[in-house]
Amino acid sequence: MPVGHAHSDKLVAFRIHGVTPQMIAYLHQSGYSPNEDTLIAMRIHGATPEWMTELKSRGYDHVDLEKLIAFRIHGVSPEFIEKLQGLGYSHPEPDELVAMRIHNVTPEYISDLRSRGMQNLSIDQLVSMRIHGID
């Protein structure tokens, strides 16, 4: 396939999915150098600059773009992070946040366990408990 054709296909994909020059500029100003496929995936899954700014305000200021896409796919939201921080989990690692969402470790689940006397559980313990069906 000629190079010009591949380039025009990406431009069409950018247009279809809403990859804008402003989005690309924001990412570059934030220190990212995304490839074309990552830009498209970000737009498909709703990883917008506005959403990234909300994550930054909660301490997640330079998360790998692939992890940000995973956040969107699995439902790691700024609100989810804020609730966890309110429960004392000040800055879970991105992989921990994704694992929590995959295994349905919610702030409500944590609060329920605490109400039954299970205090100071680590994220790994919480995920393990969910995996093994401990409600």
N, CA and C atoms as an extended XYZ file, in Angstrom:
405
Properties=species:S:1:pos:R:3:atomname:S:1:resname:S:1:resid:I:1 pbc="F F F"
N         0.851       -1.167        0.000 N   MET     1
C         0.000        0.000        0.000 CA  MET     1
C         0.901        1.236        0.000 C   MET     1
N         0.668        2.159       -0.892 N   PRO     2
C         1.489        3.372       -0.916 CA  PRO     2
C         1.344        4.160        0.382 C   PRO     2
N         2.433        4.817        0.778 N   VAL     3
C         2.456        5.579        2.026 CA  VAL     3
C         1.354        6.628        2.041 C   VAL     3
N         1.154        7.351        0.969 N   GLY     4
C         0.118        8.380        0.915 CA  GLY     4
C        -1.261        7.815        1.177 C   GLY     4
N        -1.518        6.609        0.690 N   HIS     5
C        -2.820        5.974        0.913 CA  HIS     5
C        -3.023        5.634        2.387 C   HIS     5
N        -1.977        5.092        3.014 N   ALA     6
C        -2.077        4.764        4.441 CA  ALA     6
C        -2.330        6.027        5.248 C   ALA     6
N        -1.642        7.093        4.900 N   HIS     7
C        -1.805        8.365        5.612 CA  HIS     7
C        -3.234        8.886        5.452 C   HIS     7
N        -3.774        8.805        4.256 N   SER     8
C        -5.138        9.304        4.048 CA  SER     8
C        -6.156        8.438        4.790 C   SER     8
N        -5.906        7.127        4.901 N   ASP     9
C        -6.802        6.258        5.669 CA  ASP     9
C        -6.830        6.673        7.136 C   ASP     9
N        -5.686        7.037        7.694 N   LYS    10
C        -5.628        7.475        9.093 CA  LYS    10
C        -6.361        8.799        9.266 C   LYS    10
N        -6.204        9.688        8.308 N   LEU    11
C        -6.904       10.969        8.398 CA  LEU    11
C        -8.414       10.772        8.372 C   LEU    11
N        -8.864        9.846        7.544 N   VAL    12
C       -10.297        9.535        7.501 CA  VAL    12
C       -10.732        8.954        8.844 C   VAL    12
N        -9.937        8.045        9.395 N   ALA    13
C       -10.265        7.456       10.706 CA  ALA    13
C       -10.277        8.531       11.784 C   ALA    13
N        -9.327        9.470       11.729 N   PHE    14
C        -9.321       10.577       12.683 CA  PHE    14
C       -10.635       11.353       12.595 C   PHE    14
N       -11.059       11.632       11.393 N   ARG    15
C       -12.290       12.407       11.190 CA  ARG    15
C       -13.507       11.636       11.702 C   ARG    15
N       -13.579       10.364       11.381 N   ILE    16
C       -14.715        9.534       11.803 CA  ILE    16
C       -14.814        9.482       13.323 C   ILE    16
N       -13.684        9.333       13.989 N   HIS    17
C       -13.679        9.122       15.442 CA  HIS    17
C       -13.479       10.395       16.255 C   HIS    17
N       -13.265       11.519       15.581 N   GLY    18
C       -13.169       12.786       16.300 CA  GLY    18
C       -11.814       13.098       16.887 C   GLY    18
N       -10.743       12.579       16.299 N   VAL    19
C        -9.402       12.959       16.739 CA  VAL    19
C        -9.131       14.349       16.169 C   VAL    19
N        -8.959       15.308       17.057 N   THR    20
C        -8.796       16.694       16.631 CA  THR    20
C        -7.368       17.182       16.839 C   THR    20
N        -7.000       18.245       16.135 N   PRO    21
C        -5.680       18.843       16.388 CA  PRO    21
C        -5.533       19.303       17.843 C   PRO    21
N        -6.639       19.764       18.445 N   GLN    22
C        -6.590       20.196       19.839 CA  GLN    22
C        -6.265       19.029       20.776 C   GLN    22
N        -6.846       17.872       20.492 N   MET    23
C        -6.570       16.689       21.303 CA  MET    23
C        -5.099       16.303       21.182 C   MET    23
N        -4.598       16.293       19.957 N   ILE    24
C        -3.200       15.930       19.732 CA  ILE    24
C        -2.281       16.936       20.426 C   ILE    24
N        -2.594       18.219       20.318 N   ALA    25
C        -1.784       19.251       20.981 CA  ALA    25
C        -1.798       19.072       22.488 C   ALA    25
N        -2.971       18.788       23.075 N   TYR    26
C        -3.081       18.573       24.518 CA  TYR    26
C        -2.170       17.413       24.941 C   TYR    26
N        -2.217       16.323       24.202 N   LEU    27
C        -1.409       15.158       24.552 CA  LEU    27
C         0.081       15.475       24.458 C   LEU    27
N         0.481       16.177       23.411 N   HIS    28
C         1.892       16.550       23.272 CA  HIS    28
C         2.315       17.486       24.395 C   HIS    28
N         1.462       18.450       24.751 N   GLN    29
C         1.777       19.375       25.843 CA  GLN    29
C         1.844       18.642       27.179 C   GLN    29
N         1.148       17.524       27.282 N   SER    30
C         1.157       16.725       28.511 CA  SER    30
C         2.300       15.713       28.537 C   SER    30
N         3.131       15.725       27.493 N   GLY    31
C         4.295       14.845       27.473 CA  GLY    31
C         4.093       13.511       26.789 C   GLY    31
N         2.989       13.325       26.125 N   TYR    32
C         2.720       12.076       25.420 CA  TYR    32
C         3.096       12.195       23.950 C   TYR    32
N         3.461       11.070       23.362 N   SER    33
C         3.725       10.989       21.922 CA  SER    33
C         2.936        9.806       21.359 C   SER    33
N         1.623        9.933       21.291 N   PRO    34
C         0.796        8.795       20.879 CA  PRO    34
C         0.937        8.497       19.391 C   PRO    34
N         0.809        7.210       19.085 N   ASN    35
C         0.746        6.851       17.666 CA  ASN    35
C        -0.697        6.999       17.193 C   ASN    35
N        -0.891        6.859       15.907 N   GLU    36
C        -2.211        7.094       15.322 CA  GLU    36
C        -3.269        6.135       15.874 C   GLU    36
N        -2.906        4.865       16.020 N   ASP    37
C        -3.880        3.885       16.512 CA  ASP    37
C        -4.294        4.179       17.952 C   ASP    37
N        -3.353        4.640       18.768 N   THR    38
C        -3.678        4.995       20.154 CA  THR    38
C        -4.626        6.182       20.190 C   THR    38
N        -4.386        7.172       19.342 N   LEU    39
C        -5.295        8.323       19.276 CA  LEU    39
C        -6.714        7.889       18.934 C   LEU    39
N        -6.837        7.008       17.975 N   ILE    40
C        -8.158        6.522       17.569 CA  ILE    40
C        -8.798        5.733       18.708 C   ILE    40
N        -8.027        4.858       19.343 N   ALA    41
C        -8.560        4.066       20.464 CA  ALA    41
C        -9.005        4.968       21.606 C   ALA    41
N        -8.246        6.021       21.870 N   MET    42
C        -8.632        6.949       22.933 CA  MET    42
C        -9.994        7.557       22.637 C   MET    42
N       -10.206        7.981       21.410 N   ARG    43
C       -11.488        8.593       21.046 CA  ARG    43
C       -12.616        7.576       21.061 C   ARG    43
N       -12.354        6.375       20.575 N   ILE    44
C       -13.391        5.341       20.568 CA  ILE    44
C       -13.885        5.076       21.987 C   ILE    44
N       -12.967        5.070       22.936 N   HIS    45
C       -13.319        4.726       24.316 CA  HIS    45
C       -13.590        5.936       25.203 C   HIS    45
N       -13.481        7.139       24.658 N   GLY    46
C       -13.843        8.330       25.417 CA  GLY    46
C       -12.779        8.862       26.353 C   GLY    46
N       -11.522        8.554       26.075 N   ALA    47
C       -10.425        9.102       26.887 CA  ALA    47
C       -10.094       10.493       26.356 C   ALA    47
N       -10.869       11.463       26.786 N   THR    48
C       -10.744       12.836       26.286 CA  THR    48
C        -9.793       13.660       27.142 C   THR    48
N        -9.310       14.782       26.604 N   PRO    49
C        -8.479       15.672       27.421 CA  PRO    49
C        -9.200       16.141       28.692 C   PRO    49
N       -10.487       16.403       28.605 N   GLU    50
C       -11.244       16.844       29.788 CA  GLU    50
C       -11.244       15.766       30.866 C   GLU    50
N       -11.460       14.533       30.462 N   TRP    51
C       -11.460       13.397       31.375 CA  TRP    51
C       -10.065       13.215       31.978 C   TRP    51
N        -9.031       13.354       31.139 N   MET    52
C        -7.662       13.230       31.631 CA  MET    52
C        -7.344       14.324       32.647 C   MET    52
N        -7.867       15.518       32.439 N   THR    53
C        -7.669       16.611       33.391 CA  THR    53
C        -8.304       16.274       34.736 C   THR    53
N        -9.475       15.649       34.716 N   GLU    54
C       -10.104       15.217       35.973 CA  GLU    54
C        -9.241       14.193       36.689 C   GLU    54
N        -8.651       13.267       35.940 N   LEU    55
C        -7.763       12.279       36.554 CA  LEU    55
C        -6.534       12.957       37.160 C   LEU    55
N        -5.992       13.940       36.446 N   LYS    56
C        -4.827       14.675       36.958 CA  LYS    56
C        -5.150       15.315       38.299 C   LYS    56
N        -6.357       15.848       38.435 N   SER    57
C        -6.724       16.517       39.686 CA  SER    57
C        -6.824       15.533       40.847 C   SER    57
N        -6.852       14.248       40.547 N   ARG    58
C        -6.896       13.223       41.588 CA  ARG    58
C        -5.562       12.500       41.729 C   ARG    58
N        -4.508       13.076       41.114 N   GLY    59
C        -3.167       12.537       41.285 CA  GLY    59
C        -2.672       11.624       40.194 C   GLY    59
N        -3.415       11.478       39.124 N   TYR    60
C        -3.017       10.596       38.031 CA  TYR    60
C        -2.653       11.451       36.821 C   TYR    60
N        -1.454       12.060       36.905 N   ASP    61
C        -1.097       13.063       35.914 CA  ASP    61
C        -0.276       12.564       34.743 C   ASP    61
N         0.288       11.402       34.791 N   HIS    62
C         1.002       10.908       33.608 CA  HIS    62
C         0.888        9.386       33.524 C   HIS    62
N        -0.336        8.920       33.433 N   VAL    63
C        -0.599        7.491       33.301 CA  VAL    63
C        -0.386        7.117       31.839 C   VAL    63
N         0.210        5.965       31.617 N   ASP    64
C         0.418        5.444       30.271 CA  ASP    64
C        -0.902        5.463       29.495 C   ASP    64
N        -0.855        5.866       28.234 N   LEU    65
C        -2.079        6.001       27.436 CA  LEU    65
C        -2.833        4.681       27.298 C   LEU    65
N        -2.123        3.584       27.181 N   GLU    66
C        -2.804        2.288       27.093 CA  GLU    66
C        -3.567        1.986       28.387 C   GLU    66
N        -3.011        2.393       29.510 N   LYS    67
C        -3.710        2.208       30.794 CA  LYS    67
C        -4.929        3.128       30.876 C   LYS    67
N        -4.802        4.346       30.339 N   LEU    68
C        -5.961        5.244       30.318 CA  LEU    68
C        -7.095        4.650       29.488 C   LEU    68
N        -6.740        4.026       28.395 N   ILE    69
C        -7.764        3.356       27.573 CA  ILE    69
C        -8.387        2.219       28.383 C   ILE    69
N        -7.562        1.474       29.101 N   ALA    70
C        -8.086        0.401       29.966 CA  ALA    70
C        -8.987        0.980       31.053 C   ALA    70
N        -8.642        2.144       31.600 N   PHE    71
C        -9.507        2.809       32.583 CA  PHE    71
C       -10.896        2.993       31.986 C   PHE    71
N       -10.957        3.520       30.773 N   ARG    72
C       -12.251        3.793       30.137 CA  ARG    72
C       -13.004        2.490       29.853 C   ARG    72
N       -12.314        1.497       29.372 N   ILE    73
C       -12.954        0.219       29.039 CA  ILE    73
C       -13.574       -0.414       30.279 C   ILE    73
N       -12.867       -0.339       31.406 N   HIS    74
C       -13.308       -1.040       32.620 CA  HIS    74
C       -14.046       -0.152       33.620 C   HIS    74
N       -14.184        1.130       33.316 N   GLY    75
C       -14.980        1.991       34.183 CA  GLY    75
C       -14.240        2.620       35.343 C   GLY    75
N       -12.933        2.794       35.211 N   VAL    76
C       -12.195        3.537       36.228 CA  VAL    76
C       -12.441        5.013       35.944 C   VAL    76
N       -13.199        5.643       36.802 N   SER    77
C       -13.573        7.044       36.596 CA  SER    77
C       -12.954        7.916       37.686 C   SER    77
N       -12.904        9.219       37.443 N   PRO    78
C       -12.442       10.125       38.501 CA  PRO    78
C       -13.288        9.981       39.770 C   PRO    78
N       -14.580        9.743       39.620 N   GLU    79
C       -15.467        9.577       40.780 CA  GLU    79
C       -15.115        8.312       41.564 C   GLU    79
N       -14.823        7.220       40.850 N   PHE    80
C       -14.415        5.971       41.491 CA  PHE    80
C       -13.143        6.199       42.306 C   PHE    80
N       -12.167        6.877       41.702 N   ILE    81
C       -10.908        7.170       42.390 CA  ILE    81
C       -11.161        8.039       43.614 C   ILE    81
N       -12.003        9.040       43.465 N   GLU    82
C       -12.309        9.940       44.584 CA  GLU    82
C       -12.936        9.178       45.751 C   GLU    82
N       -13.848        8.267       45.453 N   LYS    83
C       -14.469        7.468       46.520 CA  LYS    83
C       -13.434        6.587       47.212 C   LYS    83
N       -12.522        6.000       46.433 N   LEU    84
C       -11.470        5.182       47.042 CA  LEU    84
C       -10.563        6.029       47.923 C   LEU    84
N       -10.234        7.214       47.441 N   GLN    85
C        -9.401        8.101       48.240 CA  GLN    85
C       -10.115        8.470       49.542 C   GLN    85
N       -11.422        8.638       49.480 N   GLY    86
C       -12.205        8.924       50.676 CA  GLY    86
C       -12.203        7.771       51.671 C   GLY    86
N       -11.933        6.567       51.174 N   LEU    87
C       -11.860        5.392       52.045 CA  LEU    87
C       -10.433        5.121       52.524 C   LEU    87
N        -9.500        6.010       52.163 N   GLY    88
C        -8.130        5.864       52.632 CA  GLY    88
C        -7.161        5.243       51.640 C   GLY    88
N        -7.619        4.914       50.452 N   TYR    89
C        -6.736        4.381       49.415 CA  TYR    89
C        -6.268        5.579       48.588 C   TYR    89
N        -5.213        6.232       49.072 N   SER    90
C        -4.852        7.556       48.559 CA  SER    90
C        -4.400        7.571       47.113 C   SER    90
N        -3.672        6.561       46.657 N   HIS    91
C        -3.200        6.579       45.283 CA  HIS    91
C        -2.940        5.155       44.781 C   HIS    91
N        -4.022        4.385       44.556 N   PRO    92
C        -3.808        3.044       44.004 CA  PRO    92
C        -3.097        3.116       42.657 C   PRO    92
N        -2.299        2.109       42.388 N   GLU    93
C        -1.617        2.021       41.094 CA  GLU    93
C        -2.656        1.816       39.988 C   GLU    93
N        -2.368        2.288       38.780 N   PRO    94
C        -3.322        2.100       37.681 CA  PRO    94
C        -3.762        0.645       37.486 C   PRO    94
N        -2.828       -0.298       37.581 N   ASP    95
C        -3.204       -1.710       37.431 CA  ASP    95
C        -4.137       -2.168       38.545 C   ASP    95
N        -3.941       -1.635       39.748 N   GLU    96
C        -4.826       -1.981       40.858 CA  GLU    96
C        -6.235       -1.458       40.600 C   GLU    96
N        -6.336       -0.234       40.079 N   LEU    97
C        -7.650        0.336       39.788 CA  LEU    97
C        -8.395       -0.502       38.758 C   LEU    97
N        -7.694       -0.921       37.723 N   VAL    98
C        -8.323       -1.749       36.686 CA  VAL    98
C        -8.745       -3.091       37.284 C   VAL    98
N        -7.884       -3.704       38.078 N   ALA    99
C        -8.227       -4.993       38.700 CA  ALA    99
C        -9.452       -4.850       39.601 C   ALA    99
N        -9.533       -3.752       40.335 N   MET   100
C       -10.690       -3.527       41.204 CA  MET   100
C       -11.977       -3.469       40.385 C   MET   100
N       -11.936       -2.759       39.271 N   ARG   101
C       -13.142       -2.645       38.438 CA  ARG   101
C       -13.478       -3.981       37.774 C   ARG   101
N       -12.473       -4.694       37.294 N   ILE   102
C       -12.718       -5.987       36.647 CA  ILE   102
C       -13.395       -6.950       37.620 C   ILE   102
N       -12.956       -6.934       38.873 N   HIS   103
C       -13.457       -7.893       39.864 CA  HIS   103
C       -14.542       -7.323       40.770 C   HIS   103
N       -15.059       -6.143       40.410 N   ASN   104
C       -16.185       -5.526       41.117 CA  ASN   104
C       -15.879       -5.208       42.578 C   ASN   104
N       -14.656       -4.743       42.809 N   VAL   105
C       -14.309       -4.241       44.136 CA  VAL   105
C       -14.714       -2.770       44.144 C   VAL   105
N       -15.893       -2.518       44.664 N   THR   106
C       -16.449       -1.169       44.667 CA  THR   106
C       -16.251       -0.511       46.026 C   THR   106
N       -16.387        0.799       46.078 N   PRO   107
C       -16.341        1.466       47.389 CA  PRO   107
C       -17.435        0.926       48.322 C   PRO   107
N       -18.568        0.573       47.769 N   GLU   108
C       -19.660        0.016       48.577 CA  GLU   108
C       -19.265       -1.341       49.160 C   GLU   108
N       -18.575       -2.166       48.362 N   TYR   109
C       -18.099       -3.466       48.831 CA  TYR   109
C       -17.122       -3.269       49.993 C   TYR   109
N       -16.207       -2.315       49.825 N   ILE   110
C       -15.222       -2.039       50.875 CA  ILE   110
C       -15.924       -1.560       52.152 C   ILE   110
N       -16.875       -0.659       51.993 N   SER   111
C       -17.619       -0.147       53.163 CA  SER   111
C       -18.387       -1.263       53.854 C   SER   111
N       -18.977       -2.163       53.070 N   ASP   112
C       -19.716       -3.283       53.649 CA  ASP   112
C       -18.782       -4.182       54.463 C   ASP   112
N       -17.614       -4.487       53.909 N   LEU   113
C       -16.648       -5.303       54.650 CA  LEU   113
C       -16.223       -4.611       55.947 C   LEU   113
N       -16.006       -3.315       55.868 N   ARG   114
C       -15.603       -2.569       57.059 CA  ARG   114
C       -16.697       -2.579       58.123 C   ARG   114
N       -17.949       -2.509       57.678 N   SER   115
C       -19.052       -2.527       58.641 CA  SER   115
C       -19.146       -3.873       59.358 C   SER   115
N       -18.531       -4.899       58.771 N   ARG   116
C       -18.518       -6.224       59.390 CA  ARG   116
C       -17.186       -6.523       60.069 C   ARG   116
N       -16.394       -5.456       60.298 N   GLY   117
C       -15.173       -5.608       61.081 CA  GLY   117
C       -13.905       -5.885       60.298 C   GLY   117
N       -13.975       -5.906       58.989 N   MET   118
C       -12.780       -6.174       58.183 CA  MET   118
C       -12.146       -4.839       57.793 C   MET   118
N       -11.181       -4.430       58.590 N   GLN   119
C       -10.540       -3.129       58.417 CA  GLN   119
C        -9.170       -3.282       57.762 C   GLN   119
N        -8.684       -2.213       57.186 N   ASN   120
C        -7.317       -2.104       56.680 CA  ASN   120
C        -6.923       -3.193       55.692 C   ASN   120
N        -7.845       -3.555       54.820 N   LEU   121
C        -7.531       -4.550       53.801 CA  LEU   121
C        -6.809       -3.868       52.636 C   LEU   121
N        -5.791       -4.547       52.133 N   SER   122
C        -5.069       -4.004       50.981 CA  SER   122
C        -5.910       -4.228       49.718 C   SER   122
N        -5.549       -3.538       48.682 N   ILE   123
C        -6.256       -3.723       47.413 CA  ILE   123
C        -6.086       -5.153       46.927 C   ILE   123
N        -4.887       -5.710       47.057 N   ASP   124
C        -4.672       -7.107       46.647 CA  ASP   124
C        -5.582       -8.050       47.430 C   ASP   124
N        -5.736       -7.795       48.732 N   GLN   125
C        -6.621       -8.634       49.545 CA  GLN   125
C        -8.073       -8.497       49.083 C   GLN   125
N        -8.487       -7.276       48.823 N   LEU   126
C        -9.865       -7.043       48.373 CA  LEU   126
C       -10.145       -7.737       47.051 C   LEU   126
N        -9.231       -7.622       46.108 N   VAL   127
C        -9.401       -8.270       44.801 CA  VAL   127
C        -9.434       -9.785       44.986 C   VAL   127
N        -8.530      -10.309       45.791 N   SER   128
C        -8.492      -11.753       46.047 CA  SER   128
C        -9.795      -12.242       46.681 C   SER   128
N       -10.321      -11.468       47.618 N   MET   129
C       -11.579      -11.850       48.261 CA  MET   129
C       -12.706      -11.919       47.229 C   MET   129
N       -12.772      -10.944       46.332 N   ARG   130
C       -13.801      -10.951       45.288 CA  ARG   130
C       -13.608      -12.133       44.337 C   ARG   130
N       -12.369      -12.384       43.955 N   ILE   131
C       -12.095      -13.499       43.037 CA  ILE   131
C       -12.581      -14.804       43.647 C   ILE   131
N       -12.419      -14.941       44.954 N   HIS   132
C       -12.798      -16.181       45.633 CA  HIS   132
C       -14.202      -16.164       46.207 C   HIS   132
N       -14.981      -15.165       45.808 N   GLY   133
C       -16.400      -15.142       46.155 CA  GLY   133
C       -16.723      -14.749       47.575 C   GLY   133
N       -15.825      -14.031       48.219 N   ILE   134
C       -16.094      -13.591       49.594 CA  ILE   134
C       -16.855      -12.287       49.536 C   ILE   134
N       -18.102      -12.353       49.974 N   ASP   135
C       -18.949      -11.162       49.952 CA  ASP   135
C       -19.139      -10.636       51.323 C   ASP   135
